[in-house]
Amino acid sequence: MNQLIFDFASHEYPGFDEFLGNANSELVHVLKEQDNQFLYVWGEEGSGKSHLLRAWADKARQSGKRARYIDAHTEPLTEEACEADYLAVDQVERLDAEEQSLLFAVFNRYRNSGRGSLLLSADVKPQHLCLREDLRTRMAYCLVYEIKPLTDEEKIQALSSLARTRRIPVDPAVFNYLLLHWRRDLGSLMNMLDALDNYSLTMKKRITLPLLRQLLKQQEAE
């Protein structure tokens, strides 16, 4: 199944509020203000961490800052990326030894200069990361937030907002059905919406409940 990819150049993506819901209102405020130098967010897989980091980096770019988003699972952390003023590193637990050294240097440069902002994410708390000890010590500088799970209503709101911003017409019954018959984490739900969009274009049909059932049946057959 295709990964959900936001087109940040066209700014067609929901904001922080739609991803986080009411339980994470303090984190929403902190991310919007972008005035904390070191931030670390953690939560279970599919909680929306990647989308938050991308949105944070894009907001910085819109403000004229040099910003980079790195997914450590799919893209190496390089010296070039570390020259950014705003650096978001997703899945830091996957950094290799050389990349950990680079991130350690970024911490020191930002802290010594008083300039630059770093946003990190992982599935676990900083103290549970299997990283070099001096890097984990530097992470003590971070303001740490756990991403709280959304309610079913908030998940539907997030999906509806994503559909609107991407101009995808969706029958409202689709989202309720997904919560009952598909994986319930936000990441999987968003990926399914992306797959549905591609499937509807292929089939030249609007996204409706029958089309969703057809796609799910096809997924089960595979």
N, C-alpha and C positions, 0 to 999 in steps of 0.2 A: 504494500500500500504506500502511496506517495506521502512524503513528509509535507507538513503544512509550511508554506514559505510566504512571508509577508513581503509585499512590494514596497519597501520603505521609501523608494524614490517618489512614489505617488502618494505616500502618506495614507494609504487606504488600509488602516488597521485600527482596532479599538484602542482606547487609552488604558491607563493603569486601572481605573475604577472598574471597568468591565471584567478585567482579569481577576481582581482580588476580592471583591465583595465587601460587606460591612465588617467582617471580623478582622480584616487587615487594613483598616482605615488609617492607622498610624503609619504603616509602611507605605501606603499610597501617598500620604503627605510627604514623607521623607524622599521618596523617589521623584516626585514632581519638583520639589524644591532644589534637588541636586546640590545641596550645600554641605553634605557630609563627605569627608575625604575618603573614608574607607567603610564600605558596606559589605555585608555577607548575608545572603539569603539561603535558606535551606528548606527542604520539604520533600515529600515522597515523589517518585517519578510520575510525571504527568500532571504535576500541580501548577504548571505554567511558568516555571522559572526561566526557561529559554526565551519565551515571549516577552517577559518583563525586562530581561537584560537587553534584548534587541531594541525594545521601545525606549529604554533608558539611554542607550548609545545614540539612537536616532534623534532623540530630543536634544542631546548635547550637540549633535551635528547641526541641527536646525538653529541652534544658538551661536553657531560659528566656531565651535570647538573642534579640535582634532579628536575624533572618537573612533574606537574600534570595538567590534564584538568578535570574540573568538569562542567557538565551541571546541573544547579540548578533545572531544571524541572524534571529530572529523577534520579539524584544522590545527596545524602546529602553531604554538605560540612562538613568534619570531622576534628578533631584535627590532625589526621595522615596526611591528605591531606595538611593541613596548615604548615606542616614541610618542604614542598618542597621549593627549592630555586627559582624556577620559577613556578608561579601558575596562571593558566588561569581559570577564573570563568565566565561561560556563563549564560545569563539570570539572572543577579544579582537581578532583580526586584522580583524574586520568592524566595529569601532567607527568611527563617523564622527568628524569633527573636534570637534564639540561634545561627544560622548560621551567622546572621549579627554581633553578638558579636565576633565570631571567625574571621570574615573578618576584623573587626575593630582592633583586636589584631594583625593580620598580617600586616596591614598598619603600626601600631606603631613599630612592631619589625623590619620590613624592613627599615623604615625611621630612627629609632634610630641607627641601626647597619650599615646603608649604604650599606647593602647587600640584595640581593633578588630582583626579578622583578615580577610585578603583571600586568596581562592583563585582563580587565573586558569588558563585553559587555551587551547591553540591547537594547530594541527597541526605547528608548527615551534618551534625553539628561540627564546628571547626575542630574541637578537641578529639573527635573521633576519626579524623582524616588520617590516612596512612601516607603522610608526607614527611619530608625532612624536618627535624625538630625546630631549627631556627626559622623556617618558614611558618610553621604552626605558631611559633611565638609571635611572629609579626602579625598574624591574624588576630591576636589579642587586641590590636589597635582597632579592629573593625566593630562597627555597630551591627549586631547580629539580630536577624529576624527569622522566625519560622513562618512559612507561608501556611496559613490556616486553610483547611478544606472549605470549598464553597457548598452552600446548600443547593438542593436540586433546582430551586427557583433561580438562584444566582447563576448556576450553570446554563440554564436555558436563556437567561438574559445575556450571558457572555456569548453564547452561540448566535443568538439573534442579532447582537451588535456586530459580530464578525460578519454575518451574512449581509447585513445592511451596508457596512463599510466596503465590502467586496462586491456589492451590487448583485448578490445572488438571491433570486426569488425562491423562497422556501415555504412550503405548506407548514403552518405552525405545529400541526400534529406530528411532524417528523421528529422534532426535538424531544417531545414526551415519549415517543416510541423508542428513540435511541437510549434514553435513560433506563428503560425497562428491558431492552433486548441487546444492548451493546455494553462494552466496557465503560465504567462510569467516571473514570478520571478525565479531567478537562483536556489533557493532551490527546488522549485517544478519541474523544468526542470531536475535537477540532480537526484531527486528521481524517476522521470519517466524513466530516463536512467537506473537506477538500476533495476526498475521493468521490463523494457524491456529486460535487460540482463538475469534476472531470467526466464522470460517468454520464451525467445528464447532457453534457456537450457531445459526448460520443453517440449517445442514443437519440440526441436532438429532442429531449423531453424535459419538461419542467420537473424540479425536485418535489416529488409528492411521496405520500406514504407507500403506494404501490411500487414506485421506483426504488425506494429504500429497501423494501422487502425483497425486491428482485436482486439488488446488489448484495444484500446480506446472504441470500440463498446462493449466489455465485461464489461469495467468499467461503461459505461452508463447504461447497463442492471442491474448492481448491485445497 
